[in-house]
Amino acid sequence: MAQRNYDIERIEWVDSSSFPNGPWITEEEMDRTITEHGALKCVSIGFVVRENEDIIVISSSTAESMVMEPMAIPKVAITKREKVGLIVRG
């Protein structure tokens, strides 16, 4: 199988998170947690191994026709994308 060339991108995205106070919390505790912590802002850097209109899949490593730890990020969660490099396989 032919090896692919992959863009390397830095992606900023917002993730969902659970509230740390347990399964039942008051609305006041919920509001305080939202105010103090807001959205969970993430930054990931990886090889763009797949992409369609809904998601981008990045991988931490590639080898021949394999990818390691692919992660799908919904495009609606992405706040910023930046190409930081390109790996060209010979």
C-alpha positions as CSV (number, residue, x, y, z in Angstrom):
1,M,0.0,0.0,0.0
2,A,1.3,3.4,-0.9
3,Q,2.2,5.8,1.9
4,R,0.4,9.1,2.2
5,N,1.5,12.6,2.8
6,Y,-0.1,14.2,5.8
7,D,-0.6,17.8,6.9
8,I,0.4,18.5,10.5
9,E,-2.1,20.8,12.1
10,R,-2.6,22.6,15.5
11,I,-6.3,22.6,16.3
12,E,-8.0,24.5,19.0
13,W,-11.4,23.1,20.0
14,V,-14.0,23.1,22.7
15,D,-14.9,19.8,24.5
16,S,-17.8,18.9,26.7
17,S,-17.1,18.2,30.3
18,S,-18.9,16.9,33.3
19,F,-19.5,18.8,36.5
20,P,-17.1,17.7,39.3
21,N,-19.6,18.0,42.2
22,G,-21.3,14.6,41.6
23,P,-24.4,13.4,39.8
24,W,-26.8,15.8,41.7
25,I,-25.9,19.4,42.2
26,T,-27.9,22.5,42.8
27,E,-28.5,25.0,40.0
28,E,-26.5,27.5,42.0
29,E,-23.5,25.1,42.1
30,M,-24.0,24.5,38.3
31,D,-24.0,28.3,37.6
32,R,-20.9,28.8,39.8
33,T,-19.0,26.0,38.0
34,I,-20.0,27.4,34.5
35,T,-18.8,30.9,35.6
36,E,-15.5,29.7,37.1
37,H,-14.5,27.1,34.5
38,G,-16.5,27.9,31.3
39,A,-16.0,25.6,28.3
40,L,-13.1,23.1,28.3
41,K,-10.7,24.6,25.8
42,C,-8.4,22.1,24.2
43,V,-5.4,22.2,21.9
44,S,-4.2,19.3,19.8
45,I,-1.4,18.8,17.3
46,G,-1.3,15.9,14.9
47,F,-1.3,14.4,11.5
48,V,-4.5,15.0,9.6
49,V,-5.3,11.4,8.5
50,R,-9.0,11.9,7.5
51,E,-11.4,14.7,7.0
52,N,-15.0,15.1,5.8
53,E,-17.6,17.8,6.1
54,D,-18.3,16.9,9.7
55,I,-15.1,15.8,11.4
56,I,-11.3,15.9,11.2
57,V,-9.3,12.9,12.4
58,I,-5.8,13.5,13.7
59,S,-3.2,11.0,14.7
60,S,-0.2,11.3,17.0
61,S,2.0,9.1,14.8
62,T,2.0,7.3,11.5
63,A,4.0,4.3,10.2
64,E,3.6,2.7,6.8
65,S,-0.2,2.2,6.4
66,M,-0.9,2.5,10.2
67,V,-1.9,5.4,12.4
68,M,-1.6,5.6,16.2
69,E,-4.4,6.9,18.5
70,P,-6.6,8.5,15.9
71,M,-9.0,11.1,17.4
72,A,-12.1,12.5,15.6
73,I,-12.9,16.1,16.4
74,P,-16.3,17.4,15.3
75,K,-15.8,20.5,13.1
76,V,-18.5,22.4,15.0
77,A,-16.2,22.2,18.1
78,I,-13.2,23.7,16.3
79,T,-12.4,27.3,17.0
80,K,-9.1,27.6,15.2
81,R,-7.0,25.5,12.8
82,E,-3.4,26.1,11.7
83,K,-1.2,24.1,9.4
84,V,2.2,23.8,11.0
85,G,3.9,21.4,8.6
86,L,3.7,18.6,6.1
87,I,5.2,15.1,6.2
88,V,6.1,13.9,2.7
89,R,6.7,10.1,2.4
90,G,9.2,9.1,-0.2
